[in-house]
Amino acid sequence: MLYYSTNKQSPTVNFKAATIQGQAPDKGLYFPEQIPTVPAGLIENIESYSNEEIAYLVMKPYVGDTIPEEILRKIVNETINFEIPLVPITENIAALELYHGPTLAFKDVGARFMSRCLGYFVQEEHRKVTVLVATSGDTGGAVANGFYNVDGVEVVILYPSGKVSSVQEKQLTTLGNNIHALEVNGTFDDCQQMVKEVFTDEELNKQLFLTSANSINVARWLPQQLYYFFAFKQWKEKSNPPVISVPSGNFGNICAGILAHISGLPVTHFIAACNANDVVPSFMLTEKYEPKKAVATISNAMDVGNPSNFVRILEIFHHDFKNLERLFTSVSISDAETRVTLKEVLEKHKYLLDPHGAVGYLALSRYLENFPEHKGMVLETAHPVKFFDVVEPIIGEEVPVPGSIREQLLLEKKSTVIPADAAKLKSFLQSLG
Ligand SMILES: *Cc1c(COP(=O)(O)O)cnc(C)c1O
């Protein structure tokens, strides 16, 4: 499989080069030259396949011959070694719980897959690589955990001091070893700016082999297809495929689901559920794509004003709006509606959503009112405890902390505090060298 850049000004590359580079040199996103079809029989007999086998069969064509079979099997097995249950909420709506991984959010799947692929590639090249990432919360934890103790990879995570939740901060700062947490006296935008400046420093890039682990990397994006297949395996009415609602920010997750569908997975309709950041819902009304400055909401992992993966969705549909519209809807849900939904679903159905899942739930239940012959699922992208500061005042009770992270919350935070200054970041990186 070869990947082209969506800007079409860079040469095509294989999976290895796309993973190491992250973004194409022309600043486009890598996209597969053909979308493969899953093997005959996989969909008809999906219940007889193990998740491990499904994962291998789906990922194999994308990876091609850049990773040998037995290593790819090991990588996918480690990527998905936690539960991904489909849990009924009402008669018509189920939640696909993507939060049983080590950092309690769906980003674990992509981060675990990417870290292991990159680990394999650097071993092959006999060189060390430094992964540099700025985070506003969930990405950093998933990347830290995914890359922890991966040989040959040093990870440097920048986060804005005092602006991530306490759970998120522990997930970033307590691992140690090859994971370095830089606590920046500034905002998330400052962190991102520092990372950008360092990436353009040619001299430093010659010394250190720098790469990024953000969500446009194909090795983070593509494995997100897997749980859509696992969901269908658990779906009872195979002849009436689900409407799938995906809480969306950068649109990587939903785009992976659409890719799975094009590969053969039955899905009735996709809903991209957004908060007040409504660039894509507006596009679906006006056909005009107008990026905006992100506004802060209570579902903050979706506070994105210019969703980087949306171009990949347009690419799948060959930029044909009519085609897109048939399969894809996008709506914007306010914070007030999110709060009411979270509270009501707990009271009526005894199911605790997180704020992102609540956005997805409301979007789905509105859609199903118009199409009562269908049923659907919402992707629960994070455990409610990750956003306990938002959730607890809404429901008026404490969110129990899952056993898997209780110990980590007791560990001591270890971070290096630095000013919002790219020169300081540069000298930190050189000290690792
Ligand atoms: C990252 C994230 C999202 C948004 O996912 P995209 O792939 O960027 O659309 C939604 N919910 C949670 C909890 C997240 O961490």
The ligand as a Gaussian input file, in Angstrom:
#p B3LYP/6-31G(d) Opt

LIG

0 1
 C       -9.891000      13.262000      21.088000
 C      -11.254000      13.096000      21.639000
 C      -12.411000      13.282000      20.851000
 C      -12.345000      13.755000      19.422000
 O      -11.875000      12.759000      18.544000
 P      -11.459000      13.148000      17.042000
 O      -10.907000      11.894000      16.459000
 O      -10.436000      14.226000      17.170000
 O      -12.684000      13.620000      16.353000
 C      -13.645000      13.018000      21.411000
 N      -13.758000      12.646000      22.694000
 C      -12.680000      12.464000      23.496000
 C      -12.883000      12.070000      24.900000
 C      -11.390000      12.682000      22.997000
 O      -10.328000      12.515000      23.795000

